[in-house]
């Protein structure tokens, strides 16, 4: 139990510090949109941290946004050494986890589903819409 609390605190610290580092220190123009860290999962040995990011302002299924998301992930994964070094300076621990970035599709999928629901509801007669509210 104590180990899981420690991993959770470490993941929270990594998430907080990485979001600041990405916003303030990374000046790569290929980072499109607002990059948000949605979750961090630290391995049990603290060797790796799986970082899930969302890029705001992009829709699911759009080929251009998929390519831009891939490019954003490439930039972040290539900058992972720099980010890990800076993270080790900010978080005083013996071990600083290696960073692996992944795209979190949860937000985009939620927006996609919301659009489908809105599309289905607009075809309902007016009386049924009022009863549902």
C-alpha positions in Angstrom: 0.0 0.0 0.0 2.7 2.4 0.9 4.4 1.8 -2.4 1.3 2.7 -4.4 1.0 6.0 -2.6 4.6 6.7 -3.3 4.1 6.0 -7.0 1.0 8.2 -7.1 2.8 11.1 -5.5 5.7 10.6 -7.9 3.3 10.5 -10.9 1.6 13.7 -9.7 4.9 15.5 -9.3 6.1 14.3 -12.7 2.8 15.5 -14.3 2.9 18.9 -12.6 6.6 19.6 -13.4 6.4 18.3 -17.0 3.4 20.4 -17.8 5.4 23.5 -16.7 8.5 22.4 -18.6 6.6 21.7 -21.8 4.9 25.1 -21.6 7.9 27.2 -20.6 11.0 25.4 -21.9 10.1 23.6 -25.2 10.2 26.2 -28.0 9.7 23.8 -30.9 7.3 25.3 -33.5 6.1 21.8 -34.4 4.3 21.6 -31.1 0.9 22.5 -32.4 -2.0 23.6 -30.2 -2.1 23.3 -26.5 -0.4 20.2 -25.2 -2.0 19.0 -22.0 -0.7 16.1 -19.9 -3.8 14.1 -19.0 -2.2 11.3 -17.0 1.1 9.9 -15.9 1.7 6.3 -14.8 5.0 5.4 -13.1 6.3 1.9 -13.2 6.8 0.0 -9.9 10.6 0.3 -10.1 10.3 4.0 -11.1 12.3 3.3 -14.2 9.7 4.5 -16.7 6.9 7.0 -16.7 4.1 6.6 -19.3 3.0 10.2 -20.1 -0.4 10.5 -21.8 -0.9 13.8 -23.6 -3.8 15.5 -25.3 -3.5 18.2 -28.0 -6.5 20.6 -27.7 -8.3 21.8 -30.7 -8.1 18.7 -32.9 -10.9 16.3 -33.9 -10.9 12.5 -34.0 -10.6 11.0 -37.4 -9.2 13.9 -39.3 -6.1 12.8 -41.3 -4.3 16.2 -40.8 -4.9 16.2 -37.1 -3.7 12.6 -36.8 -0.5 13.5 -38.6 -0.1 16.6 -36.4 -0.7 14.5 -33.2 2.0 12.1 -34.4 4.4 14.9 -35.0 3.7 16.3 -31.6 4.5 12.9 -30.1 7.7 12.7 -32.1 8.8 16.1 -30.8 8.0 15.1 -27.2 9.7 11.7 -27.5 12.8 13.3 -29.0 12.9 15.9 -26.2 12.4 13.3 -23.5 16.1 13.3 -22.6 16.1 17.1 -22.1 12.8 16.9 -20.2 14.1 14.1 -18.0 17.3 16.0 -17.2 15.3 19.1 -16.3 12.8 17.0 -14.3 15.7 15.5 -12.3 16.8 19.0 -11.4 13.3 20.0 -10.2 12.3 16.7 -8.4 14.9 15.6 -5.9 14.8 11.8 -6.1 17.5 9.2 -6.6 15.8 7.8 -9.7 14.2 10.0 -12.4 12.0 7.8 -14.7 12.5 7.7 -18.4 9.7 9.3 -20.2 7.5 7.7 -22.9 4.8 9.9 -24.4 1.5 8.5 -25.7 -1.5 10.3 -27.3 -4.6 10.1 -25.1 -7.6 9.7 -27.4 -10.1 9.9 -24.5 -10.9 13.6 -24.9 -11.2 13.4 -28.7 -13.4 10.3 -28.5 -15.7 12.0 -26.0 -16.1 15.0 -28.3 -16.8 12.6 -31.2 -19.5 10.7 -29.2 -21.0 14.1 -28.1 -21.3 15.1 -31.8 -23.0 11.8 -32.7 -25.5 12.2 -29.8 -26.2 15.8 -30.9 -26.7 14.6 -34.5 -29.2 11.9 -33.3 -31.1 14.2 -31.0 -31.6 16.9 -33.6 -33.8 14.5 -35.6 -36.2 13.9 -32.7 -39.5 15.7 -32.7 -39.7 18.8 -30.5 -42.0 17.3 -28.0 -39.7 14.3 -27.2 -36.8 16.7 -26.7 -38.8 18.7 -24.1 -39.7 15.5 -22.2 -36.1 14.4 -21.9 -35.1 17.7 -20.3 
